Amino acid sequence: MLFAFEAHLGHDADCNAATDSVVFFDRRNSLAHSYQAILTDVIGVDNLVVVATPDALLVTACDKAEQVKDLVEQLKAVGLLSGRRRGRAL
């Protein structure tokens, strides 16, 4: 399971799962979450995770989704999750 909320999402015939405001076209085995009214479209890609929020966009391969935790730790370390930017490359 990729994310905790995936268990609450239904899957379509192509094994895609999504929250509101997401449109899939020509894709398989993908998960997408879009914050409120941000329209998110996914076309022609397979095995993908897309998470769109008001202040960030995450796109990763399904088999790399477990690395999100490490990315969050790096973002915290450079102050990007607290709203302070230090100008450091990840």
OpenMM code with the backbone's topology and positions (N, CA, C; nanometers):
from openmm import Vec3, app, unit

residues = "MET LEU PHE ALA PHE GLU ALA HIS LEU GLY HIS ASP ALA ASP CYS ASN ALA ALA THR ASP SER VAL VAL PHE PHE ASP ARG ARG ASN SER LEU ALA HIS SER TYR GLN ALA ILE LEU THR ASP VAL ILE GLY VAL ASP ASN LEU VAL VAL VAL ALA THR PRO ASP ALA LEU LEU VAL THR ALA CYS ASP LYS ALA GLU GLN VAL LYS ASP LEU VAL GLU GLN LEU LYS ALA VAL GLY LEU LEU SER GLY ARG ARG ARG GLY ARG ALA LEU".split()
positions = [
    Vec3(0.0839, -0.1181, 0.0000),
    Vec3(0.0000, 0.0000, 0.0000),
    Vec3(0.0884, 0.1244, 0.0000),
    Vec3(0.0602, 0.2184, -0.0861),
    Vec3(0.1433, 0.3373, -0.0999),
    Vec3(0.1239, 0.4360, 0.0127),
    Vec3(0.0035, 0.4737, 0.0385),
    Vec3(-0.0275, 0.5728, 0.1398),
    Vec3(-0.1477, 0.5248, 0.2189),
    Vec3(-0.1611, 0.5739, 0.3385),
    Vec3(-0.2731, 0.5321, 0.4231),
    Vec3(-0.4073, 0.5613, 0.3574),
    Vec3(-0.4198, 0.6744, 0.2871),
    Vec3(-0.5500, 0.7078, 0.2294),
    Vec3(-0.5848, 0.6225, 0.1087),
    Vec3(-0.4866, 0.5483, 0.0541),
    Vec3(-0.5165, 0.4640, -0.0614),
    Vec3(-0.6209, 0.3578, -0.0260),
    Vec3(-0.6207, 0.3119, 0.0989),
    Vec3(-0.7164, 0.2101, 0.1419),
    Vec3(-0.8596, 0.2617, 0.1338),
    Vec3(-0.8783, 0.3923, 0.1382),
    Vec3(-1.0114, 0.4521, 0.1358),
    Vec3(-1.0573, 0.4885, -0.0052),
    Vec3(-0.9701, 0.4738, -0.1024),
    Vec3(-1.0044, 0.5104, -0.2393),
    Vec3(-1.0464, 0.3873, -0.3179),
    Vec3(-1.1431, 0.4041, -0.4038),
    Vec3(-1.1790, 0.2962, -0.4944),
    Vec3(-1.0827, 0.2928, -0.6117),
    Vec3(-1.0709, 0.1794, -0.6759),
    Vec3(-0.9853, 0.1651, -0.7931),
    Vec3(-1.0731, 0.1457, -0.9161),
    Vec3(-1.0298, 0.2015, -1.0283),
    Vec3(-1.1048, 0.1812, -1.1508),
    Vec3(-1.0572, 0.0528, -1.2198),
    Vec3(-1.1083, 0.0258, -1.3388),
    Vec3(-1.0749, -0.0968, -1.4122),
    Vec3(-0.9270, -0.1056, -1.4472),
    Vec3(-0.8584, 0.0075, -1.4540),
    Vec3(-0.7154, 0.0098, -1.4857),
    Vec3(-0.6282, 0.0169, -1.3605),
    Vec3(-0.6878, -0.0125, -1.2448),
    Vec3(-0.6145, -0.0136, -1.1165),
    Vec3(-0.5638, 0.1243, -1.0760),
    Vec3(-0.6362, 0.2274, -1.1099),
    Vec3(-0.6025, 0.3635, -1.0693),
    Vec3(-0.6897, 0.4034, -0.9512),
    Vec3(-0.6334, 0.4818, -0.8599),
    Vec3(-0.7076, 0.5330, -0.7451),
    Vec3(-0.6885, 0.6837, -0.7395),
    Vec3(-0.7946, 0.7560, -0.7054),
    Vec3(-0.7845, 0.9015, -0.7052),
    Vec3(-0.8846, 0.9635, -0.6094),
    Vec3(-0.8526, 1.0854, -0.5657),
    Vec3(-0.9466, 1.1677, -0.4914),
    Vec3(-1.0160, 1.2595, -0.5904),
    Vec3(-1.1005, 1.3484, -0.5405),
    Vec3(-1.1731, 1.4408, -0.6277),
    Vec3(-1.0770, 1.5253, -0.7111),
    Vec3(-1.1270, 1.5780, -0.8182),
    Vec3(-1.0559, 1.6715, -0.9066),
    Vec3(-0.9364, 1.6093, -0.9772),
    Vec3(-0.9395, 1.4779, -0.9977),
    Vec3(-0.8320, 1.4100, -1.0705),
    Vec3(-0.8924, 1.3424, -1.1918),
    Vec3(-0.8269, 1.3585, -1.3067),
    Vec3(-0.8702, 1.2939, -1.4299),
    Vec3(-0.7550, 1.2080, -1.4812),
    Vec3(-0.7810, 1.0797, -1.5046),
    Vec3(-0.6822, 0.9897, -1.5632),
    Vec3(-0.7173, 0.9670, -1.7093),
    Vec3(-0.6157, 0.9544, -1.7937),
    Vec3(-0.6365, 0.9226, -1.9347),
    Vec3(-0.5173, 0.8393, -1.9806),
    Vec3(-0.5436, 0.7227, -2.0372),
    Vec3(-0.4389, 0.6356, -2.0909),
    Vec3(-0.3303, 0.6080, -1.9874),
    Vec3(-0.3679, 0.5485, -1.8772),
    Vec3(-0.2755, 0.5212, -1.7686),
    Vec3(-0.3200, 0.3976, -1.6923),
    Vec3(-0.2276, 0.3363, -1.6165),
    Vec3(-0.2570, 0.2188, -1.5350),
    Vec3(-0.1792, 0.2247, -1.4049),
    Vec3(-0.2364, 0.1615, -1.3020),
    Vec3(-0.1670, 0.1444, -1.1738),
    Vec3(-0.1151, 0.2751, -1.1150),
    Vec3(-0.1958, 0.3768, -1.1148),
    Vec3(-0.1524, 0.5066, -1.0645),
    Vec3(-0.2417, 0.5526, -0.9492),
    Vec3(-0.1850, 0.6359, -0.8653),
    Vec3(-0.2554, 0.6938, -0.7522),
    Vec3(-0.2401, 0.8443, -0.7604),
    Vec3(-0.3485, 0.9183, -0.7470),
    Vec3(-0.3412, 1.0644, -0.7524),
    Vec3(-0.4297, 1.1254, -0.6452),
    Vec3(-0.3763, 1.2275, -0.5797),
    Vec3(-0.4520, 1.3035, -0.4805),
    Vec3(-0.4365, 1.4507, -0.5157),
    Vec3(-0.5471, 1.5195, -0.5235),
    Vec3(-0.5449, 1.6613, -0.5543),
    Vec3(-0.6200, 1.7354, -0.4455),
    Vec3(-0.5599, 1.8396, -0.3939),
    Vec3(-0.6175, 1.9166, -0.2854),
    Vec3(-0.7351, 1.9988, -0.3348),
    Vec3(-0.8496, 1.9792, -0.2773),
    Vec3(-0.9733, 2.0518, -0.3044),
    Vec3(-0.9984, 2.0700, -0.4529),
    Vec3(-1.0022, 2.1912, -0.5004),
    Vec3(-1.0458, 2.2184, -0.6374),
    Vec3(-0.9311, 2.2288, -0.7379),
    Vec3(-0.8104, 2.1874, -0.7022),
    Vec3(-0.6999, 2.1918, -0.7974),
    Vec3(-0.7167, 2.0753, -0.8939),
    Vec3(-0.7502, 2.1050, -1.0186),
    Vec3(-0.7679, 2.0005, -1.1186),
    Vec3(-0.6327, 1.9412, -1.1533),
    Vec3(-0.6215, 1.8103, -1.1431),
    Vec3(-0.4968, 1.7398, -1.1721),
    Vec3(-0.5265, 1.6356, -1.2780),
    Vec3(-0.4531, 1.6389, -1.3888),
    Vec3(-0.4713, 1.5448, -1.4984),
    Vec3(-0.3469, 1.4579, -1.5104),
    Vec3(-0.3676, 1.3302, -1.5352),
    Vec3(-0.2570, 1.2355, -1.5528),
    Vec3(-0.2806, 1.1630, -1.6842),
    Vec3(-0.1852, 1.1773, -1.7776),
    Vec3(-0.2031, 1.1220, -1.9118),
    Vec3(-0.0831, 1.0365, -1.9500),
    Vec3(-0.1098, 0.9151, -1.9945),
    Vec3(-0.0099, 0.8314, -2.0580),
    Vec3(0.1051, 0.7846, -1.9713),
    Vec3(0.0870, 0.7759, -1.8417),
    Vec3(0.1936, 0.7256, -1.7553),
    Vec3(0.1368, 0.6127, -1.6686),
    Vec3(0.2204, 0.5174, -1.6357),
    Vec3(0.1801, 0.4044, -1.5538),
    Vec3(0.2625, 0.4024, -1.4258),
    Vec3(0.2072, 0.3400, -1.3222),
    Vec3(0.2793, 0.3192, -1.1965),
    Vec3(0.3322, 0.4496, -1.1388),
    Vec3(0.2433, 0.5455, -1.1234),
    Vec3(0.2824, 0.6794, -1.0819),
    Vec3(0.2011, 0.7229, -0.9607),
    Vec3(0.2638, 0.8023, -0.8737),
    Vec3(0.1954, 0.8662, -0.7621),
    Vec3(0.2035, 1.0162, -0.7841),
    Vec3(0.0890, 1.0842, -0.7791),
    Vec3(0.0820, 1.2287, -0.7950),
    Vec3(0.0048, 1.2841, -0.6758),
    Vec3(0.0661, 1.3786, -0.6038),
    Vec3(-0.0020, 1.4438, -0.4922),
    Vec3(0.0127, 1.5941, -0.5119),
    Vec3(-0.0994, 1.6623, -0.5324),
    Vec3(-0.0995, 1.8073, -0.5527),
    Vec3(-0.1659, 1.8734, -0.4326),
    Vec3(-0.0947, 1.9658, -0.3689),
    Vec3(-0.1490, 2.0437, -0.2582),
    Vec3(-0.1347, 2.1910, -0.2944),
    Vec3(-0.1890, 2.2834, -0.2160),
    Vec3(-0.1791, 2.4248, -0.2515),
    Vec3(-0.0357, 2.4764, -0.2619),
    Vec3(0.0584, 2.4145, -0.1908),
    Vec3(0.1952, 2.4680, -0.1907),
    Vec3(0.3012, 2.3710, -0.2399),
    Vec3(0.2610, 2.2538, -0.2892),
    Vec3(0.3616, 2.1578, -0.3359),
    Vec3(0.3004, 2.0583, -0.4330),
    Vec3(0.3861, 2.0011, -0.5157),
    Vec3(0.3471, 1.8959, -0.6082),
    Vec3(0.4495, 1.7839, -0.5969),
    Vec3(0.4023, 1.6625, -0.5730),
    Vec3(0.4893, 1.5452, -0.5665),
    Vec3(0.4513, 1.4526, -0.6797),
    Vec3(0.5501, 1.4102, -0.7574),
    Vec3(0.5311, 1.3114, -0.8620),
    Vec3(0.6431, 1.2096, -0.8454),
    Vec3(0.6062, 1.0815, -0.8302),
    Vec3(0.7072, 0.9779, -0.8126),
    Vec3(0.6566, 0.8458, -0.8683),
    Vec3(0.7476, 0.7580, -0.9004),
    Vec3(0.7121, 0.6226, -0.9419),
    Vec3(0.6592, 0.5473, -0.8205),
    Vec3(0.5635, 0.4601, -0.8411),
    Vec3(0.5054, 0.3841, -0.7296),
    Vec3(0.6116, 0.3101, -0.6498),
    Vec3(0.7105, 0.2552, -0.7177),
    Vec3(0.8119, 0.1779, -0.6463),
    Vec3(0.9105, 0.2651, -0.5695),
    Vec3(0.8996, 0.3958, -0.5807),
    Vec3(0.9846, 0.4895, -0.5059),
    Vec3(0.9071, 0.5632, -0.3976),
    Vec3(0.7788, 0.5336, -0.3818),
    Vec3(0.6930, 0.6080, -0.2894),
    Vec3(0.7413, 0.6000, -0.1450),
    Vec3(0.8072, 0.4922, -0.1081),
    Vec3(0.8567, 0.4806, 0.0293),
    Vec3(0.9662, 0.5820, 0.0597),
    Vec3(1.0273, 0.6394, -0.0421),
    Vec3(1.1317, 0.7393, -0.0218),
    Vec3(1.0754, 0.8764, 0.0145),
    Vec3(0.9442, 0.8922, 0.0092),
    Vec3(0.8828, 1.0197, 0.0443),
    Vec3(0.9186, 1.0586, 0.1875),
    Vec3(0.9226, 0.9621, 0.2767),
    Vec3(0.9590, 0.9903, 0.4160),
    Vec3(1.0975, 1.0542, 0.4242),
    Vec3(1.1934, 1.0020, 0.3489),
    Vec3(1.3284, 1.0597, 0.3468),
    Vec3(1.3272, 1.2008, 0.2892),
    Vec3(1.2481, 1.2218, 0.1852),
    Vec3(1.2371, 1.3547, 0.1257),
    Vec3(1.1811, 1.4542, 0.2257),
    Vec3(1.0793, 1.4144, 0.3001),
    Vec3(1.0201, 1.5028, 0.4009),
    Vec3(1.1250, 1.5411, 0.5048),
    Vec3(1.2050, 1.4462, 0.5471),
    Vec3(1.3115, 1.4764, 0.6445),
    Vec3(1.4122, 1.5756, 0.5874),
    Vec3(1.4485, 1.5601, 0.4603),
    Vec3(1.5402, 1.6551, 0.3966),
    Vec3(1.4779, 1.7935, 0.3872),
    Vec3(1.3502, 1.8005, 0.3520),
    Vec3(1.2821, 1.9297, 0.3421),
    Vec3(1.2761, 1.9994, 0.4774),
    Vec3(1.2521, 1.9223, 0.5818),
    Vec3(1.2530, 1.9791, 0.7161),
    Vec3(1.3914, 2.0312, 0.7520),
    Vec3(1.4941, 1.9562, 0.7168),
    Vec3(1.6317, 1.9929, 0.7507),
    Vec3(1.6752, 2.1247, 0.6880),
    Vec3(1.6241, 2.1547, 0.5693),
    Vec3(1.6618, 2.2804, 0.5024),
    Vec3(1.5563, 2.3893, 0.5209),
    Vec3(1.4560, 2.3616, 0.6025),
    Vec3(1.3576, 2.4636, 0.6357),
    Vec3(1.2479, 2.4850, 0.5341),
    Vec3(1.2333, 2.3957, 0.4382),
    Vec3(1.1313, 2.4162, 0.3356),
    Vec3(0.9912, 2.3786, 0.3821),
    Vec3(0.9781, 2.2973, 0.4838),
    Vec3(0.8446, 2.2648, 0.5339),
    Vec3(0.7963, 2.3646, 0.6372),
    Vec3(0.8882, 2.4431, 0.6912),
    Vec3(0.8474, 2.5430, 0.7910),
    Vec3(0.8214, 2.6786, 0.7270),
    Vec3(0.8367, 2.6888, 0.5952),
    Vec3(0.8142, 2.8158, 0.5278),
    Vec3(0.9402, 2.9000, 0.5131),
    Vec3(1.0513, 2.8566, 0.5738),
    Vec3(1.1772, 2.9304, 0.5621),
    Vec3(1.2654, 2.8612, 0.4596),
    Vec3(1.3131, 2.9343, 0.3627),
    Vec3(1.4037, 2.8783, 0.2630),
    Vec3(1.5455, 2.9222, 0.2931),
    Vec3(1.6345, 2.8261, 0.2916),
    Vec3(1.7748, 2.8559, 0.3173),
    Vec3(1.8597, 2.8525, 0.1921),
    Vec3(1.7993, 2.8218, 0.0786),
    Vec3(1.8752, 2.8211, -0.0458),
    Vec3(1.9673, 2.7017, -0.0635),
    Vec3(1.9397, 2.5930, 0.0039),
    Vec3(2.0239, 2.4742, -0.0077),
    Vec3(1.9632, 2.3770, -0.1070),
    Vec3(2.0496, 2.3144, -0.1849),
    Vec3(2.0043, 2.2119, -0.2772),
    Vec3(1.9824, 2.0819, -0.2021),
    Vec3(1.8836, 2.0075, -0.2439),
    Vec3(1.8594, 1.8776, -0.1848),
    Vec3(1.9418, 1.7765, -0.2571),
] * unit.nanometer
topology = app.Topology()
chain = topology.addChain("A")
for resn in residues:
    res = topology.addResidue(resn, chain)
    for name in ("N", "CA", "C"):
        topology.addAtom(name, app.Element.getBySymbol(name[0]), res)
